Amino acid sequence: MKLKLFNTLTRKKETFKPLKKSEVGLYTCGPTVYNYAHIGNLRTYVFEDILRRTLEFNNYKVNHVMNITDVGHLVSDADTGEDKVEESAKKENKTVWEIADYYTKAFKKDIKDLNIKEPATWCKATDHIKEQIELIEKLEEKGFTYTIDDGVYFDTSKFDSYGHMARLDIKGQIAGARVDVVEGKKNPTDFALWKLSPNDGTKRQMEWESPWGIGFPGWHIECSAMSVKYLNQPFDIHTGGVDHVPVHHTNEIAQSEAANDKKMANYWLHGEFLIIRDEKMAKSKGTFITLNNLIEKDIDPLAYRYLLLTTHYRSKLTFNWKNLGAAASALNSLYDHVREMDNPKVGCAEFEREFEDAINDDLNTPKALAIVWNILKSNYPSSAKKKTLLRFDQVLGLGLDELKKEKVSIPKSVKTLATKRERARRAKEFEEADNLRKAIEKEGFVVEDTANGPKISKKK
C-alpha cells in the first residue's frame, strides 16, 4: 500500500509524492524554550517521530529540520505582551540566554526519554536574525509590509489566499474577535514581522539592529527563513500541533509564498490536543504535567509513548492516570513476551503486510498496535514473532531492540510446588492449588497457566 497522509491544506487523505524520488524534506515546529514542555506538547513530537519513522520504513531518506524558538514568541498570538523567554528570565532571575539554554536541554532530554529521533538540523531563531531580516526586506520590496510605531507588519489584505488552510472567514473578522488590537494595524489578521524595542526606558536582553530600528523578529518569520534555508521552497512536509493552523502556520504560508512566489510546502500535518479535565492541556491554565512528573511517579516515559499510540494522531486523547497505568501494564506485558522469545529469524509475512497497510494509512497506530497483539496470540514460532516485532518497532519506537532475554534460575523447590499445584488444579482441588500458588509467590516467583502447561517467572 502506498503511503497516504491527511493534508490539512486540502482536508483530504492523499497519496504521498515527494519532490525527489527517495528523499523527503520535513520541517517540524519546535519548542518555545521558556519553560518545560508539557506532555500535551510532547504528544505532537511523538506523532512527528512516527511520521519520520514511517517515511524511513518506506525507504525514504528524511532531511528533518526542527526550530528552537528562543526569541519573538510573545504571550499573545496578537503580537502583544512580553516575549515569553524574556518574561521567564525575569521570573527566574536569569539571563534570557541561560533560560533558553536550560529549557532547550530539558526538551532534548524529554525527546530522548521518549525515544524520539533527533532532527538532522536544529536551528535556533537567534542564530538566524540575518536571514529573517533579509526575508522581511524581500517582502517590503514586494509591497507586502507597512510600518507603524510598534514595528513592521505583514498586510494580509494583499495576499489573496490568506487564511485558506485554516478556512478563515477574513471578511467576517472583527478587530478583537480573534486577537487583541494593536493600534495602527490595517487589518485584524495582520501580523508582526519585526517588533521595535520599546522606547519607554525598559531594556530587552534580546534585540538587534535592523533597517527599521532596534528590535527583534516576530514569531512567524523564523520558520519561513529557516525552512527555506535548510529545505528550499517548496519542501515536502510541514508539521505541528493543530493549534498552529489558524495563526502560526497560516502566517508562515502567507509570508513565505508572498516572498518567493512558490508554494511553501506540499503537505501539512497536524496533531490533535491532549485533553485533561475537559480542556486542552496548557501552561497558561495550570493543566500542566511534564514528563518528569511521570518519571517521579516511577512511570516509564515509553509507557506514555505507548498510550499516545493507542489513539490516532488526528483524534483528541483524554489523559488520566488510569489510562496511563493501563498503557504501562500493556507495555510491560509486551516486554515480557519479547524477552522470552528466541533469536529473530524469518518473520511473519502476513502480519508484516497488515502492519504496513495500517501505518501507511495516515499513521494508523491504534490498528498497528492491534496487529502487534495479534502476532503474540498467533502460532508462529517465537523467533519469527521477534523478527517481525523488531521490524514493527522501527516505527513504533518502544525500545524492543534493547530487551535482553532473561535467564531465570528456578529453584527445585519452586518447580516441585508448581508440579503439585498443576496436579491439584487438574484434580479440581482449587483451594489447594491456590495455596500452592501463594507458596510459590512467597518464594519470589509467579506461576501462569498456559496451553503448554504452567509457566514460572520471577516475581516483579
C-alpha positions as MATLAB code, in Angstrom:
seq = 'MKLKLFNTLTRKKETFKPLKKSEVGLYTCGPTVYNYAHIGNLRTYVFEDILRRTLEFNNYKVNHVMNITDVGHLVSDADTGEDKVEESAKKENKTVWEIADYYTKAFKKDIKDLNIKEPATWCKATDHIKEQIELIEKLEEKGFTYTIDDGVYFDTSKFDSYGHMARLDIKGQIAGARVDVVEGKKNPTDFALWKLSPNDGTKRQMEWESPWGIGFPGWHIECSAMSVKYLNQPFDIHTGGVDHVPVHHTNEIAQSEAANDKKMANYWLHGEFLIIRDEKMAKSKGTFITLNNLIEKDIDPLAYRYLLLTTHYRSKLTFNWKNLGAAASALNSLYDHVREMDNPKVGCAEFEREFEDAINDDLNTPKALAIVWNILKSNYPSSAKKKTLLRFDQVLGLGLDELKKEKVSIPKSVKTLATKRERARRAKEFEEADNLRKAIEKEGFVVEDTANGPKISKKK';
ca = [
       0.000    0.000    0.000;
       1.304    3.459   -0.877;
       1.766    5.928    1.968;
      -1.289    8.119    2.425;
      -1.327   11.219    4.633;
      -4.102   13.609    5.631;
      -3.186   17.006    4.198;
      -4.603   19.914    6.199;
      -4.306   22.089    3.082;
      -6.862   20.045    1.169;
      -8.667   18.394    4.113;
      -8.146   15.083    2.318;
      -6.098   11.933    2.674;
      -3.636   11.956   -0.210;
      -1.064    9.557   -1.631;
       2.320   10.953   -0.638;
       4.503   12.003   -3.569;
       7.846   13.559   -2.594;
       9.561   16.233   -4.649;
      12.588   13.955   -5.006;
      12.199   10.247   -5.635;
      13.813    8.888   -2.473;
      14.252   11.950   -0.262;
      11.875   13.901    1.965;
      12.270   17.399    3.374;
      10.484   17.562    6.740;
      10.103   20.696    8.879;
       8.647   20.342   12.367;
       7.819   23.342   14.541;
       9.925   23.023   17.675;
       9.507   24.330   21.231;
       9.498   27.845   22.591;
      12.153   27.417   25.265;
      10.831   29.447   28.198;
       9.517   26.541   30.283;
       9.368   22.753   30.314;
       7.393   21.070   27.532;
       4.217   19.541   28.942;
       3.006   16.102   27.907;
       0.441   17.697   25.589;
       3.268   19.412   23.689;
       5.182   16.139   23.638;
       2.246   14.340   22.021;
       2.941   16.378   18.875;
       6.609   15.410   18.843;
       5.758   11.706   19.207;
       3.342   11.950   16.263;
       6.042   13.659   14.197;
       8.504   10.932   15.177;
       6.054    8.263   13.986;
       5.750   10.182   10.707;
       9.513   10.320   10.259;
       9.933    6.649   11.165;
       7.147    5.710    8.739;
       8.856    7.630    5.946;
      12.110    5.798    6.724;
      10.171    2.500    6.913;
       9.154    3.273    3.316;
      12.847    3.682    2.403;
      12.888    7.470    2.200;
      15.919    9.411    3.376;
      14.480   12.134    5.625;
      16.089   15.551    5.978;
      14.431   16.569    9.240;
      14.714   20.174   10.411;
      13.373   21.473   13.742;
      13.496   25.051   15.014;
      14.111   26.261   18.544;
      12.124   29.431   19.289;
      14.280   31.419   21.689;
      13.022   34.882   20.730;
       9.932   36.567   19.300;
       7.129   34.421   20.716;
       5.035   36.890   22.684;
       2.499   35.911   25.335;
      -0.314   36.754   22.898;
      -0.760   35.491   19.355;
      -1.763   39.084   18.603;
       1.844   40.294   18.793;
       1.197   41.924   22.163;
       2.614   41.408   25.612;
       6.091   40.400   26.653;
       8.392   37.920   24.949;
       7.922   34.560   26.700;
      11.660   33.965   27.129;
      12.260   37.491   28.455;
       9.341   37.104   30.881;
      10.662   33.755   32.140;
      14.145   35.246   32.633;
      12.735   37.957   34.921;
      10.735   35.430   36.954;
      13.730   33.133   37.436;
      16.271   35.954   37.829;
      18.432   34.617   34.985;
      19.542   35.875   31.597;
      17.459   35.027   28.560;
      20.391   33.018   27.243;
      20.502   30.923   30.412;
      16.738   30.334   30.228;
      16.839   29.325   26.556;
      19.812   27.024   27.084;
      18.334   25.348   30.164;
      14.924   24.625   28.632;
      16.441   23.551   25.307;
      18.462   20.922   27.198;
      15.346   19.893   29.149;
      13.424   19.454   25.892;
      16.183   17.369   24.333;
      16.186   15.125   27.420;
      12.412   14.679   27.085;
      12.625   13.580   23.471;
      15.479   11.200   24.295;
      13.414    9.665   27.118;
      10.511    9.211   24.672;
      12.815    7.574   22.095;
      12.136   10.368   19.601;
      14.809   10.644   16.923;
      16.665   13.939   16.883;
      16.359   16.058   13.722;
      19.239   16.246   11.280;
      19.264   20.008   11.871;
      18.420   22.015   14.982;
      18.081   25.705   14.135;
      17.698   28.487   16.709;
      15.843   31.676   15.882;
      18.596   33.804   17.432;
      21.194   32.216   15.136;
      19.264   33.329   12.040;
      18.478   37.004   12.601;
      20.273   37.935    9.350;
      18.106   35.551    7.285;
      14.940   36.859    8.924;
      15.822   40.485    8.222;
      16.600   39.624    4.579;
      13.218   37.913    4.194;
      11.402   40.932    5.648;
      13.286   43.207    3.263;
      12.160   40.996    0.372;
       8.533   41.305    1.493;
       8.957   45.073    1.853;
      10.310   45.367   -1.703;
       7.253   43.479   -2.997;
       4.855   45.786   -1.159;
       3.516   43.334    1.421;
       4.558   45.311    4.521;
       3.858   48.553    6.341;
       5.470   50.118    9.392;
       3.756   51.560   12.451;
       5.123   52.758   15.806;
       5.072   49.180   17.064;
       7.058   47.609   14.207;
       6.853   46.164   10.695;
       3.674   44.259    9.799;
       2.536   41.963    7.001;
      -0.521   43.303    5.180;
      -2.729   40.217    4.871;
      -5.186   42.022    2.573;
      -2.510   41.977   -0.150;
      -2.116   38.186   -0.065;
      -5.177   36.868   -1.886;
      -5.241   33.362   -0.428;
      -4.560   34.399    3.173;
      -6.228   32.056    5.649;
      -7.028   29.339    3.079;
      -5.540   26.443    5.057;
      -7.406   27.433    8.225;
     -10.565   28.244    6.224;
     -10.656   31.622    7.961;
     -13.609   33.934    7.337;
     -11.467   37.013    6.720;
     -14.333   39.307    5.791;
     -16.207   38.288    8.911;
     -13.260   39.011   11.186;
     -13.695   41.898   13.544;
     -10.816   43.547   15.328;
     -10.514   41.994   18.757;
     -12.537   38.879   17.919;
      -9.577   36.597   17.274;
      -6.743   38.709   18.573;
      -6.077   41.813   20.651;
      -5.948   45.100   18.773;
      -2.585   46.704   18.033;
      -3.045   50.406   17.373;
      -2.267   51.216   13.755;
      -2.835   47.751   12.300;
      -4.721   47.909    8.994;
      -6.447   44.535    9.320;
      -7.191   42.350   12.370;
      -5.224   39.470   10.831;
      -2.067   41.463   10.049;
       0.938   40.167   11.989;
       4.339   41.414   13.092;
       7.434   40.672   11.049;
       9.755   42.843   13.145;
       8.899   44.324   16.535;
      10.619   47.530   17.603;
      12.030   47.606   21.105;
      10.002   49.813   23.453;
      11.257   53.372   23.864;
       9.868   53.709   27.392;
      13.224   53.121   29.038;
      12.807   49.374   29.518;
      15.670   47.296   28.182;
      15.287   43.995   26.360;
      18.078   41.441   26.598;
      17.435   40.156   23.066;
      17.432   42.896   20.439;
      19.248   43.605   17.195;
      19.917   46.418   14.743;
      17.730   46.378   11.633;
      16.769   48.700    8.742;
      13.644   49.630   10.755;
      15.322   50.209   14.099;
      16.475   48.195   17.096;
      14.132   45.319   17.798;
      13.531   41.620   17.355;
      11.802   39.311   14.851;
       8.171   38.258   15.033;
       7.321   34.682   15.952;
       6.330   33.503   12.455;
       9.190   34.849   10.351;
      11.789   32.493   11.883;
      10.177   29.343   10.457;
       9.876   30.833    6.985;
      13.505   31.984    6.978;
      14.960   28.765    8.358;
      12.836   26.314    6.369;
      13.834   27.904    3.058;
      17.494   27.979    4.128;
      17.676   24.293    5.024;
      14.997   22.723    2.812;
      14.461   25.192   -0.054;
      10.966   26.074   -1.230;
       8.757   24.247   -1.756;
       9.631   21.363    0.547;
       7.668   18.201    1.203;
       6.083   18.197    4.666;
       5.464   20.762    7.405;
       4.020   19.644   10.742;
       2.922   20.953   14.116;
       0.079   20.966   16.608;
      -3.468   21.663   15.465;
      -3.368   24.977   17.361;
      -0.809   26.243   14.812;
      -3.294   26.060   11.931;
      -5.227   29.359   12.329;
      -2.317   31.638   13.245;
       1.295   30.459   13.111;
       1.120   28.207   10.058;
      -1.340   30.450    8.264;
       1.105   33.337    8.689;
       4.103   31.239    7.662;
       2.381   30.348    4.401;
       1.480   33.979    3.683;
       4.960   35.435    4.167;
       6.843   32.519    2.541;
       4.682   32.392   -0.553;
       4.439   36.179   -0.882;
       8.232   36.453   -0.734;
       9.120   33.609   -3.078;
       6.057   33.214   -5.352;
       6.076   29.473   -4.667;
       4.090   27.071   -2.563;
       5.738   26.751    0.862;
       5.160   23.026    1.483;
       3.138   20.358   -0.304;
       1.772   18.549    2.757;
       0.760   19.957    6.137;
       0.099   17.537    9.001;
      -1.239   18.492   12.425;
      -1.573   16.563   15.667;
      -4.635   16.945   17.897;
      -4.785   18.072   21.530;
      -4.226   16.047   24.662;
      -7.255   16.691   26.852;
      -7.287   16.899   30.642;
     -10.297   17.904   32.733;
     -12.385   18.650   29.644;
      -9.927   21.109   28.125;
      -6.641   21.063   26.248;
      -3.505   20.839   28.330;
      -1.983   24.312   28.629;
       0.626   26.025   30.773;
      -1.465   29.195   30.988;
      -4.392   27.319   32.549;
      -2.403   25.256   35.013;
      -3.291   21.979   33.287;
       0.384   21.284   33.041;
       2.028   17.871   33.521;
       5.626   17.323   32.482;
       7.354   14.109   31.517;
       9.434   14.465   34.656;
       6.209   14.366   36.709;
       5.597   10.900   35.243;
       9.154    9.770   35.939;
       8.813   10.920   39.569;
       5.858    8.524   39.835;
       8.093    5.675   38.550;
       6.305    5.640   35.192;
       8.445    4.703   32.202;
       8.266    7.544   29.619;
       7.766    4.863   26.962;
       4.515    3.919   28.713;
       3.334    7.427   27.824;
       4.544    6.888   24.268;
       2.563    3.623   24.171;
      -0.537    5.467   25.424;
      -0.214    8.004   22.598;
      -0.015    5.212   20.026;
      -3.406    3.875   21.162;
      -5.156    6.923   19.654;
      -4.840    8.277   16.120;
      -2.810   11.488   15.967;
      -5.763   13.386   14.449;
      -8.093   12.461   17.323;
      -8.209   14.133   20.720;
      -6.845   11.969   23.537;
      -8.077   12.300   27.111;
      -5.291   11.870   29.632;
      -5.813   10.389   33.078;
      -3.676    8.310   35.414;
      -5.869    5.241   34.948;
      -5.359    5.011   31.172;
      -1.644    5.725   31.611;
      -1.462    2.853   34.114;
      -3.206    0.555   31.647;
      -0.697    1.569   28.955;
       2.203    0.846   31.333;
       0.787   -2.624   32.078;
       0.329   -3.370   28.380;
       3.861   -2.251   27.574;
       5.359   -4.347   30.387;
       3.409   -7.351   29.151;
       4.767   -6.788   25.642;
       8.291   -6.538   27.057;
       7.821   -9.814   28.978;
       6.752  -11.595   25.797;
       9.672  -10.254   23.761;
      12.259  -11.059   26.450;
      11.287  -14.742   26.305;
      11.464  -15.015   22.516;
      14.178  -16.865   20.638;
      16.650  -15.042   18.414;
      14.920  -13.499   15.372;
      14.808  -15.467   12.128;
      12.322  -15.345    9.228;
       9.393  -13.049   10.061;
       5.605  -13.306    9.823;
       4.856  -12.068    6.303;
       1.076  -11.797    6.599;
       1.302   -9.636    9.719;
       4.027   -7.501    8.175;
       1.750   -6.723    5.225;
      -1.091   -5.830    7.611;
       1.182   -3.567    9.643;
       2.496   -1.796    6.571;
      -1.067   -1.198    5.353;
      -2.047    0.219    8.766;
       0.900    2.537    9.251;
       0.775    3.724    5.625;
      -2.890    4.602    6.091;
      -2.217    8.025    7.624;
      -0.143    6.606   10.504;
      -2.866    4.371   11.966;
      -1.010    3.430   15.162;
      -4.055    2.012   17.036;
      -4.503   -0.568   14.253;
      -0.746   -1.191   14.178;
      -0.747   -1.935   17.928;
      -3.674   -4.334   17.488;
      -1.587   -6.233   14.922;
       1.256   -6.475   17.482;
      -1.049   -8.272   19.913;
      -2.459  -10.489   17.162;
       1.076  -11.678   16.468;
       1.582  -12.573   20.118;
      -1.610  -14.665   20.054;
      -0.601  -16.419   16.829;
       1.008  -19.857   16.426;
       4.143  -18.568   14.700;
       7.464  -19.620   16.274;
       8.775  -17.062   18.767;
      11.820  -16.418   16.562;
       9.502  -15.353   13.708;
       7.406  -13.204   16.033;
      10.504  -11.450   17.309;
      11.814  -10.758   13.806;
       8.526   -9.118   12.850;
       8.063   -7.223   16.116;
      11.536   -5.724   15.826;
      10.653   -4.580   12.313;
       7.442   -3.001   13.595;
       9.360   -1.253   16.348;
      11.360    0.657   13.750;
       8.132    2.669   13.501;
       6.592    2.305   16.982;
       9.821    3.172   18.810;
       9.068    1.244   22.016;
      12.640    0.069   22.545;
      12.051   -3.632   21.835;
      15.510   -3.990   20.295;
      17.106   -3.189   23.667;
      15.390   -6.008   25.559;
      17.549   -8.940   26.594;
      16.323  -12.474   27.167;
      16.141  -13.068   30.895;
      17.866  -16.132   32.241;
      15.969  -17.050   35.388;
      17.226  -19.854   37.598;
      14.186  -21.526   39.139;
      14.923  -23.402   42.403;
      13.996  -27.061   42.584;
      11.642  -26.336   45.500;
       9.635  -23.904   43.353;
       9.445  -26.384   40.482;
       8.152  -29.025   42.945;
       5.466  -26.628   44.234;
       4.427  -25.850   40.656;
       4.146  -29.549   39.818;
       1.979  -30.168   42.907;
      -0.174  -27.171   42.034;
      -0.709  -28.434   38.495;
      -1.815  -31.825   39.831;
      -4.233  -30.146   42.258;
      -5.600  -27.908   39.511;
      -6.245  -30.852   37.189;
      -7.939  -32.704   40.043;
     -10.122  -29.602   40.544;
      -8.760  -29.162   44.056;
      -8.816  -25.409   43.582;
      -8.312  -24.375   47.199;
      -5.130  -26.491   47.416;
      -3.971  -25.141   44.040;
      -4.466  -21.586   45.283;
      -2.499  -22.267   48.483;
       0.353  -23.678   46.411;
       0.272  -20.587   44.178;
       0.665  -18.399   47.262;
       3.553  -20.564   48.455;
       5.273  -20.064   45.088;
       4.802  -16.291   45.358;
       6.396  -16.299   48.830;
       9.473  -17.774   47.181;
       9.597  -14.772   44.816;
       8.062  -16.391   41.733;
       4.713  -16.409   39.923;
       3.049  -19.210   38.001;
       0.873  -18.680   34.925;
      -1.365  -21.323   33.360;
      -0.822  -21.608   29.599;
      -1.895  -24.019   26.851;
       1.538  -25.609   27.120;
       1.403  -26.078   30.880;
       2.430  -23.921   33.844;
       4.922  -21.113   33.193;
       7.120  -19.929   36.077;
       8.721  -16.492   36.094;
      10.426  -14.176   38.568;
       8.052  -12.018   40.598;
       8.405   -8.301   39.840;
];
